[in-house]
Each structure stands twice: as structure tokens, then as C-alpha cells.
Amino acid sequence: MTTRYALYAAPSPDDPLWRFGSSVIGYDAALARDAAFPPGEPFERPDWAELTDDARRYGFHGTLKAPFELAEGASEADLLEAAMIFAERRSAVVLPAMTVALLKSFVALAPAEPSDTLATLAADCVRDLDAFRAPMSEADRSRRLKAPLTERQIAQMDAFGYPYVFEDFRFHMTLTGSLPEPLRIPLREALAAAYAPIAAPVRVDALAVFRQDDRQSRFTVLARFPFEG
């Protein structure tokens, strides 16, 4: 069994955004159990569970530091303590608006405008907590290299275990898995309509530590540390 951890931005469990995202993907990572899909379209499609299967594995979140195994000699308690200290020194980032966007082949919530403050938060998280990350396995590296990556992204992957950091960081909160091309625009539009009633500024105000017990399991919320800066 290989446990992995991830450092995410995740709304509190009582936030409407958390309830929305968890219901869209059909899984609540805070409760570690399935969530009912909302009524209406596109959630009543017979293939909706299949289209959101990959998103369910990770839980509703925005990535700050991508999943990793613990470095040799590091413990879960060590990671949690470091995450708590990191959060104590941070201030909340407010995203004035989010949009339902098509990112390559999947649909996600993304900031309507770039946020330098959020990019700095993610970069600091990647760097400051990297001592807890075990080196990337050859299997994971080979899998990543199947995607078209730039030389810079490959260098970032080798240095930090994930290619899409720093200049390549794009904050998003995934709502579907990879979609067949004919479904991409219609489902983006349907999800945008479903999100519209709760659309509001989003506060990134905590560092959430997610845990995955093995590669077949779903991630669950292990701890959530509010920013206190």
C-alpha cells in the first residue's frame, strides 16, 4: 500500500461551493462518501457517473501541491505540523469571480482573472513543503512524459514532482474527467448554468491536506488549516 498526500485549496464543508462541487462529481471528500448528483441537466445523463469518475478519485479541490508520496524519514505528523505552520503565516486570497471553463478536454471552475497572490501562494507551497515529497518514481515520470511537455515543464517535474508549477500554474477546480470532443462545449454550458445560482467571490482561506491510502482509493480530507496571517 502506497499512501499519497496532496496539498489543496478546498472550501470548508459548509460552504455552498463545496456542496456544489462535491455533488457535481458525486463524492464528498470531507465525509469520505458518495454525494448525490444534483437534479436536472447534465447530472441526470446516464453516463454522468462515468464522465466524473476521475474527478471523484481526487475529490473537489484546487491543486496547490500535487499528490506525492512521503520522503524517507518523514511522517504524516511531520507533514501536518509543517502544513499548519505554513497556514499560520498566510492570508486569505479572494478570487472576485470564477468561470466554468473548458481546459483542454475537461471542465473546471477557474478564476475569471489571473491572481498573482494565488500564484505566489501556490509557488510557496510547492517550494516550502517539498522536503516532505519522495522522489518521483520512474513509472510516474514516464506516465507524465506521455503528455506534451516543454523543456521547462520537464525540468519542473524533475525538481518538484509536477510539471505545472510556477509560470505554468493555472488554478482550477475540476468538475469532470476528460470528455469526448462532441460533449465538451454542451457540458461546459450546462455546468455554467448549474453554477450560476451560487456564483460568488471565492476565498482561498485554508490549506487542506488530502490523503489517498493507495492508488485505487479516493482522496479524503485529512486536515484543513485556516490561514491566520
Backbone hydrogen bonds in HBPLUS format (Angstrom, degrees):
<---DONOR---> <-ACCEPTOR-->    atom                        ^
c    i                          cat <-CA-CA->   ^        H-A-AA   ^      H-
h    n   atom  resd res      DA  || num        DHA   H-A  angle D-A-AA Bond
n    s   type  num  typ     dist DA aas  dist angle  dist       angle   num
A0004-ARG N   A0212-GLN O   2.85 MM 208  5.09 160.0  1.89 147.4 154.2     1
A0212-GLN N   A0004-ARG O   2.80 MM 208  5.09 159.8  1.84 151.7 152.5     2
A0005-TYR N   A0068-PHE O   2.81 MM  63  5.46 161.1  1.84 155.0 158.2     3
A0068-PHE N   A0005-TYR O   2.78 MM  63  5.46 147.7  1.89 152.4 163.5     4
A0006-ALA N   A0210-PHE O   3.02 MM 204  5.15 145.2  2.14 137.9 140.0     5
A0210-PHE N   A0006-ALA O   2.91 MM 204  5.15 169.0  1.92 153.8 157.2     6
A0007-LEU N   A0065-LYS O   3.02 MM  58  4.90 165.2  2.05 147.7 150.8     7
A0064-LEU N   A0007-LEU O   3.01 MM  57  5.63 150.8  2.10 151.9 152.6     8
A0065-LYS N   A0007-LEU O   2.85 MM  58  4.90 161.6  1.89 147.7 147.4     9
A0008-TYR N   A0208-ALA O   2.83 MM 200  5.07 164.9  1.85 154.5 156.8    10
A0208-ALA N   A0008-TYR O   2.86 MM 200  5.07 167.5  1.87 166.0 161.7    11
A0009-ALA N   A0062-GLY O   2.74 MM  53  4.95 166.5  1.76 154.5 159.4    12
A0062-GLY N   A0009-ALA O   2.86 MM  53  4.95 143.3  1.99 144.1 153.8    13
A0015-ASP N   A0012-SER O   2.93 MM   3  5.40 166.9  1.95 125.9 127.9    14
A0018-TRP N   A0015-ASP O   3.01 MM   3  5.28 121.1  2.37 104.9 119.0    15
A0019-ARG N   A0015-ASP O   3.11 MM   4  6.51 162.8  2.14 157.3 161.9    16
A0020-PHE N   A0016-PRO O   2.85 MM   4  6.01 155.1  1.91 145.7 153.0    17
A0021-GLY N   A0017-LEU O   2.89 MM   4  6.05 178.0  1.89 155.0 155.2    18
A0022-SER N   A0018-TRP O   2.89 MM   4  5.90 164.7  1.91 150.7 155.7    19
A0023-SER N   A0019-ARG O   3.03 MM   4  6.00 153.4  2.10 138.6 145.8    20
A0024-VAL N   A0020-PHE O   2.93 MM   4  6.15 155.4  1.99 154.9 162.2    21
A0025-ILE N   A0021-GLY O   3.20 MM   4  6.43 160.0  2.24 148.7 152.3    22
A0026-GLY N   A0022-SER O   2.84 MM   4  5.78 120.5  2.20 133.1 149.4    23
A0027-TYR N   A0022-SER O   2.96 MM   5  5.22 144.8  2.08 147.8 151.6    24
A0035-ALA N   A0026-GLY O   3.11 MM   9  4.55 164.7  2.13  90.5  94.1    25
A0028-ASP N   A0033-ARG O   2.91 MM   5  5.64 178.5  1.91 167.3 167.1    26
A0032-ALA N   A0028-ASP O   2.76 MM   4  5.73 122.3  2.10 139.1 156.9    27
A0033-ARG N   A0028-ASP O   3.26 MM   5  5.64 153.5  2.33 143.3 147.8    28
A0221-VAL N   A0029-ALA O   2.96 MM 192  5.63 164.8  1.98 130.2 129.1    29
A0044-GLU N   A0040-GLY O   3.09 MM   4  5.84 125.9  2.40 137.7 150.0    30
A0045-ARG N   A0042-PRO O   3.18 MM   3  5.77 163.3  2.21 117.9 120.6    31
A0048-TRP N   A0045-ARG O   3.18 MM   3  5.29 169.4  2.19 113.8 114.4    32
A0051-LEU N   A0047-ASP O   2.94 MM   4  6.21 155.6  2.01 154.2 161.8    33
A0052-THR N   A0048-TRP O   3.12 MM   4  6.27 129.2  2.39 144.6 156.0    34
A0053-ASP N   A0050-GLU O   3.35 MM   3  5.16 169.4  2.36 103.3 105.9    35
A0177-GLY N   A0051-LEU O   2.78 MM 126  5.61 162.1  1.81 164.7 161.8    36
A0056-ARG N   A0052-THR O   3.01 MM   4  6.22 149.8  2.10 152.9 161.4    37
A0057-ARG N   A0054-ASP O   3.18 MM   3  5.37 128.7  2.45  98.8 111.3    38
A0058-TYR N   A0055-ALA O   3.22 MM   3  5.57 134.6  2.44 104.2 114.8    39
A0059-GLY N   A0055-ALA O   3.13 MM   4  6.24 138.6  2.30 147.9 159.9    40
A0219-PHE N   A0057-ARG O   2.79 MM 162  6.12 161.9  1.83 158.0 161.6    41
A0134-ALA N   A0069-GLU O   2.75 MM  65  5.41 166.9  1.77 149.6 148.5    42
A0071-ALA N   A0132-PHE O   2.85 MM  61  5.14 146.5  1.96 119.4 123.6    43
A0074-ALA N   A0071-ALA O   3.01 MM   3  5.48 163.9  2.04 133.3 136.3    44
A0079-LEU N   A0075-SER O   3.06 MM   4  6.43 159.3  2.10 151.2 156.0    45
A0080-LEU N   A0076-GLU O   2.93 MM   4  6.21 163.8  1.96 155.3 159.5    46
A0081-GLU N   A0077-ALA O   2.99 MM   4  6.16 158.0  2.03 147.0 152.8    47
A0082-ALA N   A0078-ASP O   3.00 MM   4  6.24 161.7  2.04 150.5 155.4    48
A0083-ALA N   A0079-LEU O   2.87 MM   4  6.08 157.5  1.92 152.7 159.3    49
A0084-MET N   A0080-LEU O   2.94 MM   4  6.10 153.8  2.01 145.2 152.0    50
A0085-ILE N   A0081-GLU O   3.01 MM   4  6.28 160.5  2.05 149.8 154.4    51
A0086-PHE N   A0082-ALA O   2.90 MM   4  6.08 158.9  1.95 147.6 153.9    52
A0087-ALA N   A0083-ALA O   2.97 MM   4  6.15 159.0  2.01 146.2 151.3    53
A0088-GLU N   A0084-MET O   2.97 MM   4  6.21 148.9  2.07 146.6 155.1    54
A0089-ARG N   A0086-PHE O   3.29 MM   3  5.68 146.2  2.41 105.4 114.1    55
A0090-ARG N   A0087-ALA O   3.09 MM   3  5.23 169.7  2.11 113.0 115.7    56
A0228-GLU N   A0087-ALA O   3.21 MM 141  6.62 151.2  2.30 140.7 141.4    57
A0229-GLY N   A0090-ARG O   2.48 MM 139  4.54 149.5  1.57 146.3 137.7    58
A0093-VAL N   A0204-VAL O   2.99 MM 111  5.08 162.5  2.02 136.2 140.4    59
A0204-VAL N   A0093-VAL O   2.74 MM 111  5.08 171.9  1.75 163.3 162.9    60
A0095-LEU N   A0202-VAL O   2.73 MM 107  5.03 174.8  1.73 156.4 158.0    61
A0202-VAL N   A0095-LEU O   2.85 MM 107  5.03 156.2  1.91 146.9 149.9    62
A0112-ALA N   A0097-ALA O   2.94 MM  15  5.51 169.7  1.95 135.1 134.1    63
A0099-THR N   A0110-ALA O   2.74 MM  11  5.43 165.5  1.76 160.3 163.7    64
A0110-ALA N   A0099-THR O   2.90 MM  11  5.43 154.3  1.96 150.7 159.2    65
A0101-ALA N   A0108-ALA O   2.77 MM   7  5.48 164.4  1.79 173.2 167.8    66
A0108-ALA N   A0101-ALA O   2.94 MM   7  5.48 160.1  1.98 155.6 162.2    67
A0103-LEU N   A0106-PHE O   2.78 MM   3  5.45 157.0  1.83 170.9 176.6    68
A0106-PHE N   A0103-LEU O   3.11 MM   3  5.45 177.5  2.11 130.4 130.0    69
A0179-LEU N   A0105-SER O   2.73 MM  74  5.46 162.9  1.76 145.8 150.3    70
A0175-LEU N   A0107-VAL O   2.89 MM  68  5.63 162.7  1.92 151.3 149.2    71
A0109-LEU N   A0173-MET O   2.90 MM  64  4.97 163.1  1.93 139.5 138.3    72
A0173-MET N   A0109-LEU O   2.79 MM  64  4.97 152.0  1.87 144.3 152.5    73
A0119-ALA N   A0115-SER O   3.02 MM   4  6.28 157.7  2.07 147.6 154.2    74
A0120-THR N   A0116-ASP O   2.90 MM   4  6.12 152.3  1.98 146.6 153.5    75
A0121-LEU N   A0117-THR O   3.00 MM   4  6.26 155.3  2.07 143.7 150.5    76
A0122-ALA N   A0118-LEU O   2.97 MM   4  6.26 163.7  2.00 153.9 157.0    77
A0123-ALA N   A0119-ALA O   2.95 MM   4  6.14 160.5  1.99 146.6 152.4    78
A0124-ASP N   A0120-THR O   2.90 MM   4  6.06 161.9  1.94 151.9 156.6    79
A0125-CYS N   A0121-LEU O   2.98 MM   4  6.19 153.7  2.05 146.3 154.0    80
A0126-VAL N   A0122-ALA O   2.92 MM   4  6.17 160.4  1.95 152.5 157.3    81
A0127-ARG N   A0123-ALA O   3.03 MM   4  6.27 164.7  2.05 150.6 154.1    82
A0128-ASP N   A0124-ASP O   2.72 MM   4  5.62 162.1  1.75 153.3 158.3    83
A0129-LEU N   A0125-CYS O   3.29 MM   4  5.87 154.9  2.36 137.7 142.1    84
A0130-ASP N   A0127-ARG O   3.29 MM   3  5.36 168.8  2.30 109.0 111.5    85
A0132-PHE N   A0129-LEU O   3.27 MM   3  5.99 164.5  2.30 116.1 120.4    86
A0133-ARG N   A0130-ASP O   3.02 MM   3  5.31 167.0  2.04 115.2 119.3    87
A0141-ARG N   A0137-SER O   2.95 MM   4  6.19 157.5  2.00 148.0 155.0    88
A0142-SER N   A0138-GLU O   2.88 MM   4  6.00 161.3  1.91 147.1 152.1    89
A0143-ARG N   A0139-ALA O   3.02 MM   4  6.21 153.4  2.09 143.3 150.7    90
A0144-ARG N   A0140-ASP O   3.00 MM   4  6.24 158.3  2.05 148.0 153.2    91
A0145-LEU N   A0141-ARG O   2.98 MM   4  6.22 149.5  2.08 147.6 156.1    92
A0146-LYS N   A0143-ARG O   3.22 MM   3  5.52 157.1  2.27 105.2 112.2    93
A0147-ALA N   A0144-ARG O   3.12 MM   3  5.90 160.6  2.16 119.0 123.8    94
A0154-ILE N   A0150-THR O   2.98 MM   4  6.29 156.3  2.03 152.8 159.1    95
A0155-ALA N   A0151-GLU O   2.98 MM   4  6.21 158.2  2.03 148.4 154.4    96
A0156-GLN N   A0152-ARG O   2.91 MM   4  6.18 152.9  1.98 148.0 155.8    97
A0157-MET N   A0153-GLN O   2.88 MM   4  6.06 152.5  1.95 145.0 152.7    98
A0158-ASP N   A0154-ILE O   2.95 MM   4  6.20 158.7  2.00 149.0 154.2    99
A0159-ALA N   A0155-ALA O   2.97 MM   4  6.14 143.0  2.11 140.3 150.6   100
A0160-PHE N   A0156-GLN O   2.77 MM   4  5.72 159.2  1.81 151.1 156.4   101
A0161-GLY N   A0157-MET O   2.68 MM   4  4.48 136.0  1.87 130.3 132.6   102
A0168-ASP N   A0165-VAL O   2.98 MM   3  5.08 153.6  2.05 131.8 124.9   103
A0169-PHE N   A0166-PHE O   3.08 MM   3  5.27 168.3  2.09 114.5 117.2   104
A0183-LEU N   A0180-PRO O   2.93 MM   3  5.64 147.1  2.04 123.7 133.0   105
A0184-ARG N   A0181-GLU O   3.23 MM   3  5.41 150.4  2.33 108.3 116.4   106
A0187-LEU N   A0183-LEU O   2.94 MM   4  5.85 161.8  1.97 154.9 160.3   107
A0188-ARG N   A0184-ARG O   2.98 MM   4  6.06 150.8  2.06 144.0 152.8   108
A0189-GLU N   A0185-ILE O   3.01 MM   4  6.20 163.2  2.03 155.9 159.7   109
A0190-ALA N   A0186-PRO O   2.97 MM   4  6.20 154.6  2.04 142.9 150.2   110
A0191-LEU N   A0187-LEU O   2.89 MM   4  5.99 160.7  1.93 148.1 152.8   111
A0192-ALA N   A0188-ARG O   2.89 MM   4  6.05 148.6  1.99 144.8 153.9   112
A0193-ALA N   A0189-GLU O   3.06 MM   4  6.31 153.5  2.13 144.4 150.6   113
A0194-ALA N   A0190-ALA O   3.06 MM   4  6.35 148.7  2.16 140.5 149.2   114
A0195-TYR N   A0191-LEU O   2.91 MM   4  6.08 145.5  2.03 144.7 153.5   115
A0196-ALA N   A0192-ALA O   3.05 MM   4  6.11 144.0  2.19 144.1 152.6   116
A0198-ILE N   A0195-TYR O   2.96 MM   3  5.81 150.4  2.04 131.3 138.8   117
A0199-ALA N   A0196-ALA O   3.25 MM   3  5.05 158.4  2.30 101.5 108.0   118
A0227-PHE N   A0205-ASP O   2.82 MM  22  5.39 165.4  1.84 132.9 132.2   119
A0207-LEU N   A0225-PHE O   2.87 MM  18  5.17 157.4  1.92 141.0 142.8   120
A0225-PHE N   A0207-LEU O   2.85 MM  18  5.17 173.5  1.86 144.1 143.6   121
A0209-VAL N   A0223-ALA O   2.80 MM  14  5.23 163.6  1.83 149.8 155.6   122
A0222-LEU N   A0209-VAL O   2.73 MM  13  5.51 155.3  1.79 152.9 161.4   123
A0223-ALA N   A0209-VAL O   3.25 MM  14  5.23 153.4  2.32 138.9 143.1   124
A0211-ARG N   A0220-THR O   2.85 MM   9  5.43 153.6  1.92 151.1 159.6   125
A0220-THR N   A0211-ARG O   2.87 MM   9  5.43 149.7  1.96 142.4 150.8   126
A0217-SER N   A0214-ASP O   2.99 MM   3  5.37 152.6  2.06 113.6 122.2   127
